[in-house]
């Protein structure tokens, strides 16, 4: 009896060691999750699953919708000016879908309500923080979720 239970214990210990070492060898996945809620005009930013920021934004006003869905950054520009809308400044722009971007704005009084031509606007200092996070973690490790 002792021999059988000892063998069983040895097998269980071995299986546990394999599982534990497999978990230890799994690399930690760094990631930035940007969640934009158009109904509340808010952006929540999580890093590695931990909520870090919650900021007011401005999305597309009537007639200029901000696309909903899941996106990844396609291009980033520290300084950008809109070719389509009067050469408007778009500091710390993170382009995510066909010319739509998350970027800083100087129309601070409009934050918290729909005001843009479809981009996601935020305070310039918040845009700089987000830009740095995406730059540090990489576009592949950044997910942008935009919901109604």
N, C-alpha and C positions, 0 to 999 in steps of 0.2 A: 504494500500500500504506500509506504513512504516513498518508494522509488517512483511510482507512477505520479503521485502528487508533486514530487520534486521535479520530474520531467515537465509536468504541466506548468509549474511555476517558472521553470527555466524558459519554456517556450513563450509564456506570457511576458516575461521580462524582456526577452529578445524582441518580441513584437513591439512592446512599448518603446524600447530603445530605438528601433527603426523609425517609428512614428515621430518620436521626439527629435531625432537627428534630422529627419526629413523636414520637419518644421523649422529647425534651426538653420538649415541650409537654404530655405526659401528666402530670397532677398526681399527686403521691405520695399514696398512700392510707393514711391513719393507721387503725390498728385495734387492738382489744384482743381477744385470743383467750383464753378461759377454758376449760381442759380439766380436767374432773373425772373421776377414775377411781375408781369405787365399790369395785373389788376391792382397790386399794391404799390407799384413803382419802386420796388426795392431789389437790391442785389445782395445775396448772401454768398460769402466766399469761405470755403473750407479748404484746409491744407492737411493732407494725410488723414482725412476723416474728422479733423477737429475744426469746429466753427471758429473762424478768426475775425471776420468782418461782416457788417451788415450796414449797407449804405443806401441812401436815396438815389434814384436814377430818373432820367427822363427817356421814355421810349417814343415811338412814333405817334404823332398827333393824328387827328382825323384826316383820312385820305393818304396817310403815309405810314403804313403798317410796318412794325418790326416783326421779322419772321419768327415763328415759334418752332421749336425742335431742339435737337441735340447737335452741337457743332464742336469743332476744334479750331484753334487759331490757324489761319492760312498764311498770314503775313503780319509783321509787326513793324511799326515806324514810330520812333521817338517823337519826331516832328513831321506832321503831315498837314496839308491844306487841301480842302475839298475842291476838286476840279469841277464838280457839278453844281455846288451851291456857294457861289460868290467868293471863292477862295477862303472859306471859313476855316479857322484853325481847328485842328483835331489832335491836340497833344496826347502822346502816349496811346496811339491808336493800335488796337488789336483787331484786325480784319478777320471775320469768321464766316462770311457767306456773301458772295456776289457783290462786293462793295460795301456791305454793312459792316460796321465796326463798333467796338466799345471804345470810347475815348473821352478825354476830359472836355469840359465846356467852361466858358466864362459867363454863361447865363445862369448864374447860381440860383437866382430867385425862381427859376423854372423847374429846378430839381424837385422830384416828388410828384410830378404830373407830366402827362404826355406833352411833348414839345418839339420833338425832333422830326427829321425827314425819314426816320426809320432806324437810325443808329441808336445805340444805347449810350447816353451821355451820363457822366458823373463828375464829381468835383475833381479839379486837376490834381490835387494831392492824392486822392483815392485812385485816380487813373495811374499815377506814377507808382503807387504801391502795388497795384494789380499787375502793371507792366513788368515790374521787377520780379514778382512771384512767378509769372509765366516764363520770363526769361530764364530764371534760375531753375525751374522745374522742367521746362521744355514744353513745346506745343503738343507733343505726343502724350504728355502726362497731364494735359489740361483739357477739361471737359466743360463746355458751355451749354447750359440747359435753359431754354427760354420757354416759359409757360404763360398761358393766358391768365 
